[in-house]
Amino acid sequence: MEVQLQPLINLIAGVVLAGLGWFARQLWEAVKALEKDVHAIEVALPTNYVSKDDYNVTMKRIEEMFQRITDKLDDKMDKVDAD
């Protein structure tokens, strides 16, 4: 009696290929989901951060406040030196 190995080999190869196909499909779907997430981040990124113009205006205000503080300290030092 001869044992027929070809059907068994075909069955094993089919199961392995089906498993690989399922795994590849899962990877494909995960990559597509990641691409959507990255695209959403790219779209939302400019709206979540301070614009360059707003930053420059704020920094100018801070520099002016520091200048006023420095002027007041200089006035205090002049008063102390005069005494």
DODOLUM-458702 format. One line per field, with one value per residue: residue in one letter; x, y, z of N, C-alpha, C in turn. Coordinates in nm, 2 decimals. Each point is the difference from the previous one (the first is absolute). Example, Ala and Ser with C-alpha at 12.3 -4.5 7.8 and 13.67 -1.06 7.14 Angstrom:
BEGIN
res = (A|S)
n_px = (1.32|-0.04)
n_py = (-0.57|0.11)
n_pz = (0.78|-0.07)
ca_px = (-0.09|0.09)
ca_py = (0.12|0.11)
ca_pz = (0.00|0.00)
c_px = (0.09|-0.08)
c_py = (0.12|0.11)
c_pz = (0.00|0.08)
// end
This chain:
BEGIN
res = (M|E|V|Q|L|Q|P|L|I|N|L|I|A|G|V|V|L|A|G|L|G|W|F|A|R|Q|L|W|E|A|V|K|A|L|E|K|D|V|H|A|I|E|V|A|L|P|T|N|Y|V|S|K|D|D|Y|N|V|T|M|K|R|I|E|E|M|F|Q|R|I|T|D|K|L|D|D|K|M|D|K|V|D|A|D)
n_px = (0.08|-0.02|0.08|-0.11|0.12|-0.03|-0.11|0.09|0.10|-0.10|-0.05|0.12|0.03|-0.12|0.01|0.12|-0.03|-0.10|0.08|0.09|-0.10|-0.05|0.12|0.02|-0.12|0.03|0.12|-0.06|-0.10|0.10|0.07|-0.11|-0.02|0.13|-0.01|-0.12|0.06|0.10|-0.09|-0.08|0.12|0.03|-0.13|0.00|0.11|-0.02|-0.11|0.09|0.07|0.08|-0.07|0.07|-0.11|-0.08|0.09|0.02|-0.14|-0.01|0.10|-0.05|-0.12|0.06|0.06|-0.12|-0.06|0.09|-0.02|-0.13|0.01|0.08|-0.09|-0.10|0.06|0.02|-0.13|-0.03|0.08|-0.06|-0.12|0.04|0.05|-0.12|-0.04)
n_py = (-0.12|0.09|0.08|0.07|0.05|0.00|-0.06|-0.08|0.00|-0.03|-0.08|-0.05|0.00|-0.05|-0.07|-0.03|-0.01|-0.07|-0.06|-0.02|-0.04|-0.07|-0.04|-0.02|-0.05|-0.06|-0.04|-0.03|-0.06|-0.05|-0.03|-0.04|-0.07|-0.04|-0.02|-0.05|-0.07|-0.04|-0.02|-0.06|-0.05|-0.03|-0.03|-0.07|-0.04|0.06|-0.06|-0.10|0.07|0.08|0.09|0.01|0.05|-0.09|-0.09|0.06|0.02|-0.12|-0.04|0.08|-0.05|-0.12|0.02|0.05|-0.10|-0.08|0.07|0.00|-0.13|-0.01|0.08|-0.07|-0.11|0.05|0.04|-0.11|-0.05|0.09|-0.04|-0.12|0.02|0.07|-0.09)
n_pz = (0.00|-0.10|0.07|-0.02|-0.02|-0.13|0.02|0.08|-0.10|-0.09|0.09|0.03|-0.13|-0.02|0.10|-0.04|-0.13|0.04|0.09|-0.10|-0.08|0.11|0.04|-0.13|0.00|0.11|-0.05|-0.11|0.07|0.08|-0.11|-0.06|0.12|0.00|-0.13|0.04|0.10|-0.07|-0.10|0.09|0.04|-0.13|-0.01|0.12|-0.04|-0.11|0.02|0.03|-0.09|0.07|-0.07|-0.10|-0.06|0.05|-0.04|-0.12|-0.01|0.04|-0.08|-0.09|0.04|0.00|-0.12|-0.03|0.05|-0.06|-0.11|0.02|0.02|-0.11|-0.06|0.05|-0.03|-0.12|0.01|0.05|-0.09|-0.09|0.06|-0.01|-0.12|-0.01|0.07)
ca_px = (-0.08|0.07|-0.05|0.00|0.05|-0.03|-0.12|0.03|0.08|-0.08|-0.08|0.09|0.04|-0.12|-0.02|0.11|-0.03|-0.12|0.04|0.08|-0.09|-0.07|0.10|0.03|-0.12|0.00|0.11|-0.04|-0.10|0.06|0.07|-0.10|-0.05|0.11|0.00|-0.11|0.03|0.11|-0.06|-0.08|0.09|0.06|-0.10|-0.03|0.13|0.01|-0.10|0.02|0.12|0.00|0.05|0.13|-0.03|-0.04|0.12|0.08|-0.06|0.01|0.14|0.02|-0.06|0.08|0.12|-0.03|-0.01|0.14|0.06|-0.05|0.06|0.14|0.00|-0.03|0.12|0.10|-0.04|0.02|0.15|0.04|-0.04|0.09|0.13|0.00|0.00)
ca_py = (0.12|0.12|0.11|0.12|0.12|0.12|0.07|0.06|0.11|0.11|0.04|0.08|0.12|0.08|0.05|0.09|0.11|0.07|0.07|0.11|0.10|0.07|0.08|0.11|0.09|0.08|0.11|0.10|0.09|0.08|0.11|0.09|0.08|0.09|0.11|0.09|0.07|0.10|0.10|0.08|0.08|0.10|0.10|0.07|0.05|0.15|0.07|-0.02|0.07|0.14|0.05|0.08|0.14|0.01|-0.02|0.12|0.10|-0.03|0.02|0.15|0.05|-0.04|0.09|0.14|-0.01|-0.01|0.13|0.08|-0.05|0.04|0.14|0.02|-0.04|0.11|0.12|-0.04|0.00|0.14|0.06|-0.06|0.06|0.14|0.01)
ca_pz = (0.00|0.00|0.07|-0.09|0.07|-0.07|0.06|0.13|-0.02|-0.05|0.11|0.09|-0.07|-0.01|0.14|0.03|-0.09|0.05|0.11|-0.04|-0.06|0.10|0.06|-0.09|0.00|0.13|-0.02|-0.10|0.06|0.10|-0.07|-0.04|0.11|0.04|-0.10|0.03|0.13|-0.03|-0.08|0.10|0.08|-0.09|-0.02|0.12|0.06|0.00|0.09|0.15|0.05|-0.02|-0.13|0.01|0.03|0.14|0.09|-0.01|0.08|0.14|0.04|0.00|0.13|0.11|0.00|0.05|0.15|0.05|-0.01|0.11|0.13|0.01|0.02|0.14|0.08|-0.02|0.07|0.14|0.02|0.00|0.13|0.11|-0.02|0.03|0.15)
c_px = (0.09|-0.06|0.01|0.03|-0.04|-0.12|0.03|0.09|-0.08|-0.09|0.09|0.04|-0.12|-0.02|0.11|-0.02|-0.12|0.04|0.09|-0.08|-0.08|0.09|0.03|-0.11|-0.01|0.10|-0.05|-0.10|0.06|0.08|-0.09|-0.06|0.10|0.01|-0.11|0.03|0.11|-0.05|-0.08|0.09|0.06|-0.10|-0.02|0.13|0.00|-0.10|0.02|0.12|-0.02|0.06|0.13|-0.03|-0.05|0.12|0.08|-0.06|0.01|0.14|0.03|-0.06|0.09|0.13|-0.03|-0.02|0.13|0.07|-0.05|0.05|0.14|0.01|-0.03|0.12|0.11|-0.03|0.03|0.15|0.05|-0.03|0.09|0.14|0.00|0.00|0.13)
c_py = (0.12|0.11|0.12|0.12|0.13|0.07|0.06|0.12|0.12|0.06|0.09|0.13|0.10|0.07|0.11|0.13|0.08|0.09|0.12|0.11|0.08|0.10|0.12|0.10|0.08|0.11|0.11|0.09|0.08|0.12|0.11|0.09|0.10|0.11|0.10|0.09|0.11|0.11|0.10|0.09|0.11|0.11|0.09|0.08|0.16|0.07|-0.02|0.07|0.15|0.04|0.09|0.15|0.02|-0.01|0.13|0.11|-0.02|0.02|0.15|0.06|-0.04|0.08|0.14|-0.01|-0.01|0.13|0.10|-0.04|0.05|0.15|0.04|-0.04|0.10|0.12|-0.03|0.01|0.14|0.07|-0.05|0.07|0.14|0.02|-0.01)
c_pz = (0.00|0.07|-0.09|0.08|-0.06|0.06|0.14|-0.01|-0.05|0.11|0.10|-0.07|0.00|0.14|0.03|-0.08|0.05|0.13|-0.03|-0.07|0.10|0.07|-0.08|-0.01|0.13|0.00|-0.09|0.07|0.11|-0.06|-0.05|0.11|0.05|-0.09|0.02|0.12|-0.03|-0.08|0.09|0.08|-0.08|-0.02|0.12|0.06|-0.01|0.09|0.15|0.06|-0.02|-0.13|0.03|0.03|0.14|0.10|0.00|0.08|0.15|0.05|0.01|0.13|0.12|0.00|0.05|0.15|0.07|0.00|0.11|0.14|0.01|0.02|0.15|0.10|-0.02|0.08|0.15|0.03|0.01|0.13|0.11|-0.02|0.04|0.16|0.06)
// end
